[in-house]
Structures are given as structure tokens and as C-alpha cells.
């Protein structure tokens, strides 16, 4: 794990009124679009942020932004598919920080969207199901051991509207999204006696994510091309117009919601899904 110095800016973590003051937070996929956005907001709200992921350069870019604002951050290059490596990382974080207060799995797994059953291979169908749920299990199990009791814990997960949408061409994606939400609900029931909350966050496609290197730029390329549009046109036109608000969520909006849900101000919220779909789904 690579520590990032914070110089003379540590005063930020002692300011009053911060949502996550003195909280130890771990973000897997912390170098990605959503993970990075959440890490920046968590740090701004006083958290000590540990970001882990596959690409050190992306982690370093997020860490530089956090440092520039006086935040506290450490990075670690970790293969989230390696259960042993993730558990070792969680152990080091807990030892360093005295425990883990909040964890988010923001790991992305490239998969197919747009291919119908007749042309969809078994491997492509299973790719998001196995990939997303495998990393969710591994990371949740690793951090839960270091949470709870007198030190309340929060595990945040990410899903998508596909969990409930009936749209052709998203079989694997839809099943994986529904699986993540079911995982979160059941885990919330299991961990509640240990004083650990589990909350799912369900944003729609994030309108500004492709511009910062999100894998969704490639993910939506096939569907957008089929409609004769660029990915950005597809997001701002087709997908946004299918919501009640006629817009899609931004990275900052997701991160701000995550910070509130992770904070003590939301301490009665667990076992539910926060719907950030802009009204694409109405619960």
C-alpha cells in the first residue's frame, strides 16, 4: 500500500460539520470514474480514504486531486479477483486505521449490452454475473471482518436500472444488476446484528463518466452506433429522455449521495436501494 503525504493540510479532518470526519473508508475500483468521484467527496468530508484498484496510474491521479485539497489518502494496487490479496489489503487498512468504517465496491467489469439471446454466447452472458458478483463477495467479506460492534460499519454497493428493466439485449447485465441488489438486501439482514449497514446505490448511466475515461464509453458504443449516434448523443438523447427528469445523474451527484448514506446522518438506512435513476425507474 502506498501512502500519500498530506503535508500541512491535515486541518481539514478536524473541521466540524463534515459528514465523514475521522472515518476510515475503503474504495475498491477507486481509480475509476465513480470510485474516484466518491473518493474525492469522501476525502472532502473528512474521511481517511484508502483507494485500491488494478491500475496504479489511475489511483495516483485520484490521489493527487485529494492531496491538492488537503485530504488524507493512501493507494494500493490490488487485483480484486484475488481473494487473498483483497483480504490482506483489508487487514493492512484495518491495522493502519484501527478498523474500517465504510467500504464501497466500484469495480467495473466490461460486458456486452445490445446482443440478443440468439447471438449471445454463454461466456458473454456469464461475464458480468460472475465478474461483478465475485468481486462484490470478495470485497464485502474482506471488510466486514473489520467493522461493527461499537464502531458502526457501512458497506455500499452499486447496481443499475437494468436490475428491474425489461429491455432486450441486456440479459447478462440485467441479471448481474438484480443479483447485486439481492446480495445487498440479504447481506444487510445478516450484518445488522453486528451494527453494519448495507445500502445499494442504483444510478442510471452517468452522463459525464465517458468524458473521464469510464469503460461505459466502450460499453455503450454498440448500441449508440446502432442508433446512428455518438455515445454522448445516446446518453443525452435516448437514455436521458427515458427518465422523468429528462436528464441523467452526474458523477458528483452519485458521490454526494454516497457520502450521505455512509454518514451517521443516515444511520437508520439499511437493506434498501437508493434510486438515482432520475426517474427511469419509479419505486
Buried (B, 14 or more C-beta within 10 A) or exposed (E): BEEBEBEEBEEBBEEEEBBBBEBBBBBBBBBBBBBBBBBBBBBBBBBBBBBBBBEBEBBBBBBEBBBEEBBBBBBBBBBBBEBEBBBBBBBBBBEBBEBBBBBBBBBBBEBBBBBEEEEBEEEBBBBBBBBBBBBBBBBBBBBBEBBBEEBBBBBBBBBBBBBBBEEEBBBBBBBBBBBBBBBBBEBBEEBBEEBBBBBBBBBBBBBBBBEBBBBBBEBBBEBBEEEEBBBBEBBBBBBBEBBEEEBBBBBBBBBBBBBBBBBEEBEEBBBBBBBBBBEBBEE
